[in-house]
């Protein structure tokens, strides 16, 4: 909602969490029962804040007997994911199913194809090593572009960090994306078996800036928190009684064996700062006003706004539906 009559401040991100929960719960119930004509909900649970909030919302909307949480670990998953997901599932009283997808990923060549690409610029890399992808440091500190680096960690702890060549980067990402696409296939297996809907857990940050896999974690039946900034998801978590262990956990994609936070892998800023700058950008607030509200320099805010524009532009294809001749031929 346009707030030009007010002085821009951090309060602009504050929502009424109880009212928002009620609105989303009603929407989930109506969408699943009346639009999709399904009996319940299936969603992947990872112990992260987003899947935890969506799980709690689904339980409020449908009741615990009509919600199934899938834990989908693989060889490189953090053990914390299953532990925290189980903690919340027990608290909410839902059924959980664990499907280890390691064999499926290995059969598709996920790990081998990725490691082959890494060895093209780090020849000593072997399956015993761990790896992660990161971007340069905070957008507030420098003007570097979104150039990806790979950190390879040897079994004895030695690290090698190198900029990823474009061809290798494309293969690493393509291979790693098997993980999200296999998980989605498993979610739909159980959803179709139960006549349930697959519920997505993406927030506005992930969807709006392209931090998701097309036909992977982006391929779902409904997205209850797609309109909420990450910092607003935390506001819902408080009134939904999400355990502190989950709320305090550093957000991670849990994709790379060496572990990397969402901030260092993609967003390059803490969410409370990113979200407010993004909101100011959407509301066409001058960069200097946003900077004043955050105690930053105008050029820092402008740098972040430019990064938001760049990410939105370069990932637009992820949010677009498939092109087809029907839509072309129907144009006047």
CORHUMO-V413686 format. One record per residue. RES is the residue in one letter. PSI is psi as a letter, one per 40 degrees, with the letter a starting at -180 (* if undefined). NEAR is the number of other ideal C-beta (glycine too) atoms within 10 Angstrom. D_LAST is the distance of its C-alpha to the last C-alpha in whole Angstrom. Layout:
# CORHUMO-V413686
res->RES psi->PSI near->NEAR d_last->D_LAST
res->RES psi->PSI near->NEAR d_last->D_LAST
This chain:
# CORHUMO-V413686
res->X psi->h near->4 d_last->33
res->X psi->h near->8 d_last->33
res->X psi->f near->13 d_last->37
res->X psi->d near->8 d_last->38
res->X psi->e near->5 d_last->40
res->X psi->i near->9 d_last->43
res->X psi->h near->11 d_last->44
res->X psi->h near->20 d_last->43
res->X psi->i near->15 d_last->45
res->X psi->d near->14 d_last->45
res->X psi->e near->11 d_last->45
res->X psi->d near->19 d_last->41
res->X psi->e near->17 d_last->41
res->X psi->h near->11 d_last->43
res->X psi->i near->15 d_last->42
res->X psi->g near->11 d_last->43
res->X psi->d near->17 d_last->44
res->X psi->d near->12 d_last->45
res->X psi->d near->10 d_last->42
res->X psi->d near->18 d_last->40
res->X psi->d near->20 d_last->41
res->X psi->d near->12 d_last->41
res->X psi->d near->12 d_last->37
res->X psi->d near->21 d_last->37
res->X psi->d near->18 d_last->39
res->X psi->d near->12 d_last->38
res->X psi->d near->15 d_last->34
res->X psi->d near->21 d_last->35
res->X psi->d near->15 d_last->37
res->X psi->d near->12 d_last->34
res->X psi->d near->19 d_last->32
res->X psi->d near->23 d_last->34
res->X psi->d near->16 d_last->35
res->X psi->d near->8 d_last->33
res->X psi->d near->12 d_last->29
res->X psi->e near->16 d_last->31
res->X psi->f near->9 d_last->34
res->X psi->i near->21 d_last->36
res->X psi->d near->13 d_last->40
res->X psi->a near->20 d_last->40
res->X psi->i near->30 d_last->39
res->X psi->h near->26 d_last->40
res->X psi->i near->26 d_last->40
res->X psi->h near->25 d_last->42
res->X psi->h near->25 d_last->45
res->X psi->e near->27 d_last->46
res->X psi->e near->25 d_last->48
res->X psi->i near->24 d_last->46
res->X psi->d near->23 d_last->45
res->X psi->d near->21 d_last->41
res->X psi->d near->25 d_last->42
res->X psi->d near->30 d_last->45
res->X psi->d near->29 d_last->43
res->X psi->d near->29 d_last->41
res->X psi->d near->26 d_last->43
res->X psi->d near->23 d_last->45
res->X psi->d near->24 d_last->42
res->X psi->d near->30 d_last->41
res->X psi->d near->23 d_last->45
res->X psi->d near->19 d_last->45
res->X psi->d near->24 d_last->42
res->X psi->e near->23 d_last->43
res->X psi->i near->13 d_last->47
res->X psi->d near->14 d_last->48
res->X psi->e near->11 d_last->49
res->X psi->e near->19 d_last->45
res->X psi->h near->26 d_last->44
res->X psi->h near->23 d_last->45
res->X psi->h near->25 d_last->45
res->X psi->h near->23 d_last->45
res->X psi->h near->19 d_last->47
res->X psi->g near->23 d_last->46
res->X psi->i near->19 d_last->49
res->X psi->i near->21 d_last->49
res->X psi->d near->14 d_last->52
res->X psi->e near->19 d_last->51
res->X psi->i near->19 d_last->50
res->X psi->h near->16 d_last->52
res->X psi->d near->9 d_last->55
res->X psi->d near->17 d_last->54
res->X psi->d near->20 d_last->51
res->X psi->d near->18 d_last->52
res->X psi->d near->11 d_last->55
res->X psi->d near->23 d_last->53
res->X psi->d near->26 d_last->50
res->X psi->d near->16 d_last->53
res->X psi->d near->16 d_last->55
res->X psi->d near->25 d_last->52
res->X psi->d near->22 d_last->51
res->X psi->d near->10 d_last->55
res->X psi->d near->15 d_last->54
res->X psi->e near->20 d_last->51
res->X psi->f near->11 d_last->53
res->X psi->i near->23 d_last->50
res->X psi->h near->13 d_last->50
res->X psi->i near->16 d_last->50
res->X psi->h near->12 d_last->49
res->X psi->h near->12 d_last->50
res->X psi->h near->17 d_last->48
res->X psi->h near->14 d_last->50
res->X psi->e near->20 d_last->47
res->X psi->d near->15 d_last->49
res->X psi->d near->10 d_last->50
res->X psi->d near->17 d_last->46
res->X psi->d near->23 d_last->46
res->X psi->d near->14 d_last->49
res->X psi->d near->10 d_last->48
res->X psi->e near->16 d_last->44
res->X psi->e near->13 d_last->46
res->X psi->d near->24 d_last->45
res->X psi->d near->19 d_last->48
res->X psi->d near->13 d_last->49
res->X psi->d near->15 d_last->46
res->X psi->d near->22 d_last->46
res->X psi->d near->19 d_last->50
res->X psi->d near->15 d_last->49
res->X psi->d near->24 d_last->47
res->X psi->d near->22 d_last->49
res->X psi->e near->15 d_last->52
res->X psi->d near->15 d_last->50
res->X psi->e near->17 d_last->51
res->X psi->g near->19 d_last->54
res->X psi->d near->8 d_last->56
res->X psi->e near->11 d_last->59
res->X psi->h near->21 d_last->56
res->X psi->i near->12 d_last->57
res->X psi->e near->10 d_last->56
res->X psi->e near->7 d_last->58
res->X psi->i near->20 d_last->57
res->X psi->i near->17 d_last->54
res->X psi->i near->20 d_last->51
res->X psi->i near->21 d_last->49
res->X psi->h near->21 d_last->46
res->X psi->i near->19 d_last->46
res->X psi->i near->19 d_last->45
res->X psi->i near->17 d_last->47
res->X psi->a near->11 d_last->48
res->X psi->i near->17 d_last->47
res->X psi->e near->24 d_last->44
res->X psi->e near->18 d_last->47
res->X psi->d near->11 d_last->49
res->X psi->i near->11 d_last->48
res->X psi->f near->10 d_last->45
res->X psi->i near->13 d_last->44
res->X psi->i near->9 d_last->41
res->X psi->g near->13 d_last->40
res->X psi->h near->10 d_last->42
res->X psi->i near->18 d_last->43
res->X psi->i near->15 d_last->47
res->X psi->h near->24 d_last->49
res->X psi->h near->18 d_last->52
res->X psi->h near->22 d_last->54
res->X psi->h near->18 d_last->57
res->X psi->i near->14 d_last->60
res->X psi->d near->9 d_last->62
res->X psi->e near->5 d_last->65
res->X psi->e near->6 d_last->62
res->X psi->h near->10 d_last->62
res->X psi->i near->11 d_last->59
res->X psi->h near->15 d_last->57
res->X psi->h near->12 d_last->54
res->X psi->i near->13 d_last->51
res->X psi->h near->12 d_last->48
res->X psi->h near->21 d_last->46
res->X psi->i near->14 d_last->45
res->X psi->d near->8 d_last->41
res->X psi->d near->11 d_last->41
res->X psi->d near->21 d_last->44
res->X psi->d near->18 d_last->41
res->X psi->d near->12 d_last->38
res->X psi->d near->18 d_last->41
res->X psi->d near->23 d_last->42
res->X psi->d near->16 d_last->39
res->X psi->d near->13 d_last->38
res->X psi->d near->21 d_last->41
res->X psi->d near->21 d_last->42
res->X psi->e near->17 d_last->38
res->X psi->d near->23 d_last->40
res->X psi->d near->25 d_last->41
res->X psi->d near->21 d_last->38
res->X psi->d near->17 d_last->37
res->X psi->d near->21 d_last->40
res->X psi->d near->23 d_last->40
res->X psi->d near->21 d_last->37
res->X psi->d near->14 d_last->38
res->X psi->d near->18 d_last->41
res->X psi->d near->25 d_last->39
res->X psi->d near->16 d_last->37
res->X psi->d near->13 d_last->40
res->X psi->d near->15 d_last->42
res->X psi->d near->22 d_last->39
res->X psi->d near->12 d_last->38
res->X psi->d near->10 d_last->42
res->X psi->e near->16 d_last->42
res->X psi->f near->11 d_last->39
res->X psi->i near->24 d_last->38
res->X psi->i near->25 d_last->35
res->X psi->h near->21 d_last->35
res->X psi->h near->29 d_last->36
res->X psi->i near->26 d_last->35
res->X psi->e near->25 d_last->37
res->X psi->i near->20 d_last->35
res->X psi->a near->27 d_last->35
res->X psi->d near->19 d_last->33
res->X psi->d near->23 d_last->35
res->X psi->d near->24 d_last->34
res->X psi->d near->19 d_last->31
res->X psi->d near->19 d_last->30
res->X psi->e near->20 d_last->32
res->X psi->f near->19 d_last->31
res->X psi->g near->20 d_last->35
res->X psi->i near->19 d_last->34
res->X psi->h near->20 d_last->33
res->X psi->h near->17 d_last->30
res->X psi->e near->13 d_last->30
res->X psi->b near->17 d_last->34
res->X psi->e near->22 d_last->35
res->X psi->e near->19 d_last->31
res->X psi->g near->17 d_last->30
res->X psi->i near->22 d_last->31
res->X psi->d near->19 d_last->30
res->X psi->i near->20 d_last->31
res->X psi->g near->18 d_last->32
res->X psi->d near->26 d_last->34
res->X psi->f near->25 d_last->35
res->X psi->d near->15 d_last->32
res->X psi->e near->13 d_last->32
res->X psi->h near->22 d_last->35
res->X psi->i near->22 d_last->37
res->X psi->d near->21 d_last->40
res->X psi->d near->21 d_last->42
res->X psi->d near->23 d_last->41
res->X psi->d near->24 d_last->41
res->X psi->d near->18 d_last->45
res->X psi->d near->20 d_last->45
res->X psi->d near->24 d_last->44
res->X psi->d near->20 d_last->47
res->X psi->d near->11 d_last->49
res->X psi->e near->14 d_last->49
res->X psi->e near->20 d_last->48
res->X psi->f near->10 d_last->52
res->X psi->h near->23 d_last->50
res->X psi->i near->15 d_last->54
res->X psi->d near->8 d_last->55
res->X psi->d near->13 d_last->55
res->X psi->d near->20 d_last->51
res->X psi->d near->13 d_last->50
res->X psi->e near->8 d_last->53
res->X psi->h near->17 d_last->51
res->X psi->h near->11 d_last->50
res->X psi->h near->19 d_last->46
res->X psi->i near->21 d_last->46
res->X psi->e near->22 d_last->43
res->X psi->f near->19 d_last->46
res->X psi->d near->19 d_last->45
res->X psi->i near->21 d_last->47
res->X psi->d near->18 d_last->51
res->X psi->e near->16 d_last->53
res->X psi->h near->18 d_last->51
res->X psi->i near->21 d_last->48
res->X psi->i near->14 d_last->47
res->X psi->d near->19 d_last->43
res->X psi->d near->18 d_last->44
res->X psi->d near->20 d_last->46
res->X psi->d near->20 d_last->43
res->X psi->d near->20 d_last->40
res->X psi->d near->23 d_last->40
res->X psi->e near->23 d_last->43
res->X psi->i near->17 d_last->44
res->X psi->i near->13 d_last->46
res->X psi->d near->22 d_last->43
res->X psi->d near->14 d_last->44
res->X psi->d near->20 d_last->44
res->X psi->d near->22 d_last->41
res->X psi->d near->22 d_last->39
res->X psi->d near->25 d_last->40
res->X psi->d near->27 d_last->39
res->X psi->d near->24 d_last->36
res->X psi->d near->20 d_last->36
res->X psi->d near->22 d_last->37
res->X psi->d near->19 d_last->34
res->X psi->d near->11 d_last->31
res->X psi->e near->14 d_last->33
res->X psi->f near->8 d_last->33
res->X psi->h near->20 d_last->37
res->X psi->i near->12 d_last->39
res->X psi->d near->20 d_last->40
res->X psi->d near->14 d_last->44
res->X psi->d near->15 d_last->44
res->X psi->d near->26 d_last->43
res->X psi->d near->20 d_last->45
res->X psi->d near->15 d_last->48
res->X psi->d near->19 d_last->47
res->X psi->e near->20 d_last->48
res->X psi->f near->6 d_last->50
res->X psi->i near->19 d_last->49
res->X psi->i near->13 d_last->48
res->X psi->d near->14 d_last->45
res->X psi->d near->13 d_last->45
res->X psi->d near->21 d_last->45
res->X psi->d near->27 d_last->42
res->X psi->d near->16 d_last->40
res->X psi->d near->20 d_last->40
res->X psi->d near->27 d_last->39
res->X psi->d near->17 d_last->36
res->X psi->d near->13 d_last->35
res->X psi->d near->20 d_last->36
res->X psi->d near->18 d_last->34
res->X psi->d near->11 d_last->31
res->X psi->d near->13 d_last->32
res->X psi->d near->18 d_last->32
res->X psi->d near->15 d_last->28
res->X psi->d near->9 d_last->27
res->X psi->e near->12 d_last->29
res->X psi->e near->16 d_last->28
res->X psi->d near->10 d_last->24
res->X psi->d near->8 d_last->24
res->X psi->d near->15 d_last->26
res->X psi->e near->13 d_last->24
res->X psi->i near->8 d_last->21
res->X psi->i near->6 d_last->20
res->X psi->i near->7 d_last->20
res->X psi->i near->8 d_last->17
res->X psi->i near->9 d_last->16
res->X psi->d near->7 d_last->14
res->X psi->d near->7 d_last->12
res->X psi->d near->10 d_last->10
res->X psi->d near->8 d_last->9
res->X psi->e near->7 d_last->8
res->X psi->e near->8 d_last->6
res->X psi->h near->5 d_last->4
res->X psi->* near->2 d_last->0
